Amino acid sequence: MTPVFSHGDLRLYLLNLLDEGPRHGYDIMQALSDRTGGTYTPSAGTIYPRLAKLEEEGLVTKSVDGRKTVYAITEAGHAEVQARAGELEGIEAGLADSVRLIADEVRGSVREAMRSLRADLAAARTQERETATAHGASDDPRIRSREQLHRADAAINEFRVRLRTDLRTHVASGGELAATLIDELTADLDRIARDVTRTLRG
């Protein structure tokens, strides 16, 4: 997988996030995930040691707010962010490129997974039909229902993967995801589910 941050860039980007305002550790990790469209979610083992090093360098301070440890930038940290503004612009541009590459890799993996899934389902359906024919049960409604269930599973999985990929890619490329769109999507999916349930119950 393409790395999101080059060596040393994450340190400066963390300072930049804290220059926007104090944050606790989880908030920092969530901000990194949000700004990469979910393609990069750092672990605590990645973030906290870097924050500790920044604190040792006098660029960051930490305080306890209830059960949370809040990190804030110091004047020295702010001065470094200002002095390296040009580098930050380069990091932002590189970050956008990395996210696009990751999104392309994800789409490729999804396409390959879907091809494999369709091939597996086709093989399973062929085997079921051959088994049914061998046992003289090709007209068994239970077998026909299982075949249709396979079709439904494949359609639902393909829809989920394709839509999830499109949404993540859109956000990763800087696009805005309107709440109204998600509301409409949720309502449509709920309506379809109710229609299917009503049909099944007769």
C-alpha positions as CSV (number, residue, x, y, z in Angstrom):
1,M,0.0,0.0,0.0
2,T,1.3,3.5,-0.9
3,P,2.5,5.3,2.2
4,V,0.5,8.4,3.1
5,F,3.3,10.4,4.8
6,S,6.9,10.6,3.8
7,H,9.6,10.3,6.4
8,G,9.4,13.2,8.8
9,D,6.2,14.7,7.3
10,L,3.9,13.3,9.9
11,R,5.8,15.2,12.7
12,L,5.2,18.5,11.0
13,Y,1.6,17.7,10.1
14,L,0.9,16.9,13.8
15,L,2.3,20.3,14.7
16,N,0.1,21.9,12.1
17,L,-3.0,20.1,13.5
18,L,-2.2,21.4,17.0
19,D,-1.5,24.9,15.6
20,E,-5.2,24.9,14.6
21,G,-6.1,24.3,18.3
22,P,-5.6,22.0,21.2
23,R,-6.6,18.3,20.7
24,H,-6.6,15.1,22.6
25,G,-5.0,12.0,21.1
26,Y,-8.1,10.4,19.7
27,D,-9.1,13.7,18.1
28,I,-5.8,13.9,16.4
29,M,-6.1,10.4,15.0
30,Q,-9.7,11.1,13.9
31,A,-8.6,14.3,12.2
32,L,-5.9,12.5,10.2
33,S,-8.5,9.9,9.2
34,D,-11.0,12.6,8.1
35,R,-8.4,14.5,6.1
36,T,-7.4,11.4,4.2
37,G,-10.9,10.3,3.4
38,G,-10.6,7.3,5.7
39,T,-7.6,5.9,3.8
40,Y,-5.2,6.5,6.7
41,T,-6.1,5.8,10.3
42,P,-3.0,5.9,12.5
43,S,-2.7,3.8,15.6
44,A,-2.0,5.0,19.1
45,G,1.4,3.5,18.8
46,T,2.1,5.8,15.9
47,I,0.8,9.0,17.3
48,Y,1.6,9.1,21.0
49,P,5.4,8.5,20.7
50,R,5.6,11.3,18.2
51,L,3.6,13.6,20.6
52,A,5.9,12.7,23.4
53,K,8.9,13.6,21.3
54,L,7.4,16.9,20.3
55,E,6.8,17.5,24.0
56,E,10.5,16.7,24.8
57,E,11.5,19.2,22.1
58,G,9.4,21.9,23.8
59,L,7.1,22.2,20.8
60,V,4.0,20.7,22.5
61,T,2.6,20.7,26.0
62,K,0.0,18.4,27.5
63,S,-2.6,18.8,30.2
64,V,-5.2,16.5,31.7
65,D,-8.8,17.5,31.2
66,G,-10.9,15.0,33.1
67,R,-10.0,11.6,31.7
68,K,-8.4,13.0,28.5
69,T,-4.9,14.3,27.9
70,V,-5.0,17.4,25.8
71,Y,-2.1,18.5,23.6
72,A,-1.4,22.1,22.7
73,I,1.2,23.8,20.6
74,T,3.8,26.1,22.3
75,E,5.2,29.4,20.9
76,A,8.2,27.5,19.7
77,G,6.0,24.9,17.9
78,H,3.9,27.7,16.3
79,A,7.1,29.4,15.1
80,E,8.2,26.2,13.5
81,V,4.9,25.8,11.7
82,Q,5.1,29.3,10.4
83,A,8.7,28.9,9.3
84,R,7.9,25.7,7.4
85,A,4.7,26.9,5.8
86,G,6.1,26.1,2.4
87,E,6.9,22.5,3.4
88,L,3.4,22.1,4.7
89,E,1.9,23.1,1.3
90,G,4.1,20.4,-0.2
91,I,2.9,17.9,2.3
92,E,-0.7,18.8,1.6
93,A,-0.2,18.3,-2.1
94,G,1.7,15.1,-1.6
95,L,-1.1,13.9,0.8
96,A,-3.7,14.5,-1.9
97,D,-1.6,12.5,-4.4
98,S,-1.1,9.6,-1.9
99,V,-4.8,9.5,-1.1
100,R,-5.6,9.3,-4.8
101,L,-3.1,6.4,-5.3
102,I,-4.5,4.6,-2.3
103,A,-8.0,5.0,-3.7
104,D,-6.9,3.6,-7.0
105,E,-5.3,0.6,-5.3
106,V,-8.5,0.1,-3.3
107,R,-10.6,0.2,-6.4
108,G,-8.4,-2.3,-8.1
109,S,-8.5,-4.6,-5.1
110,V,-12.3,-4.3,-5.0
111,R,-12.7,-5.1,-8.7
112,E,-10.5,-8.2,-8.2
113,A,-12.4,-9.2,-5.1
114,M,-15.7,-8.8,-7.0
115,R,-14.5,-10.9,-10.0
116,S,-13.4,-13.6,-7.6
117,L,-16.7,-13.5,-5.7
118,R,-18.7,-13.7,-9.0
119,A,-16.6,-16.6,-10.1
120,D,-17.1,-18.4,-6.8
121,L,-20.8,-17.9,-6.9
122,A,-21.1,-19.0,-10.5
123,A,-19.2,-22.2,-9.6
124,A,-21.4,-22.8,-6.6
125,R,-24.5,-22.4,-8.7
126,T,-23.2,-24.7,-11.4
127,Q,-22.4,-27.3,-8.8
128,E,-25.8,-27.1,-7.2
129,R,-27.5,-27.5,-10.6
130,E,-25.3,-30.5,-11.4
131,T,-26.0,-32.0,-8.0
132,A,-29.8,-31.4,-8.4
133,T,-29.8,-33.0,-11.8
134,A,-27.9,-36.0,-10.6
135,H,-30.5,-36.5,-7.9
136,G,-33.4,-35.8,-10.1
137,A,-34.4,-32.8,-8.0
138,S,-33.9,-29.9,-10.5
139,D,-37.5,-28.8,-9.8
140,D,-37.1,-28.8,-6.1
141,P,-38.2,-25.3,-4.9
142,R,-35.7,-25.3,-2.1
143,I,-32.9,-25.7,-4.6
144,R,-34.3,-22.9,-6.8
145,S,-34.6,-20.7,-3.7
146,R,-31.0,-21.3,-2.7
147,E,-29.9,-20.3,-6.2
148,Q,-31.9,-17.1,-5.9
149,L,-30.4,-16.5,-2.5
150,H,-26.9,-16.7,-4.0
151,R,-28.0,-14.1,-6.6
152,A,-29.3,-11.8,-3.9
153,D,-26.1,-12.2,-1.8
154,A,-24.0,-11.3,-4.8
155,A,-26.1,-8.3,-5.8
156,I,-26.1,-6.9,-2.2
157,N,-22.4,-7.4,-1.8
158,E,-21.5,-5.8,-5.1
159,F,-23.8,-2.8,-4.4
160,R,-22.2,-2.4,-0.9
161,V,-18.6,-2.6,-2.1
162,R,-19.2,-0.4,-5.2
163,L,-21.0,2.3,-3.3
164,R,-18.6,2.3,-0.3
165,T,-15.7,2.7,-2.7
166,D,-17.3,5.5,-4.6
167,L,-18.1,7.4,-1.4
168,R,-14.6,7.0,0.1
169,T,-13.0,8.0,-3.2
170,H,-15.1,11.1,-3.5
171,V,-14.2,12.2,0.0
172,A,-10.5,11.3,-0.5
173,S,-10.4,13.5,-3.6
174,G,-11.7,16.5,-1.6
175,G,-15.3,16.2,-2.6
176,E,-18.1,17.3,-0.2
177,L,-20.5,14.6,1.0
178,A,-23.9,16.3,1.6
179,A,-26.0,15.1,4.6
180,T,-29.1,15.2,2.3
181,L,-27.5,12.7,0.0
182,I,-26.9,10.2,2.8
183,D,-30.4,10.9,4.2
184,E,-31.9,10.0,0.8
185,L,-29.7,6.9,0.6
186,T,-30.7,5.7,4.0
187,A,-34.4,6.3,3.3
188,D,-34.2,4.5,-0.1
189,L,-32.4,1.5,1.5
190,D,-35.0,1.4,4.3
191,R,-37.8,1.5,1.8
192,I,-36.3,-1.3,-0.3
193,A,-35.8,-3.4,2.8
194,R,-39.5,-2.9,3.9
195,D,-40.7,-3.7,0.4
196,V,-38.7,-7.0,0.3
197,T,-39.9,-7.9,3.8
198,R,-43.5,-7.2,2.9
199,T,-43.2,-9.3,-0.3
200,L,-41.7,-12.2,1.6
201,R,-44.5,-12.2,4.2
202,G,-47.1,-12.1,1.4
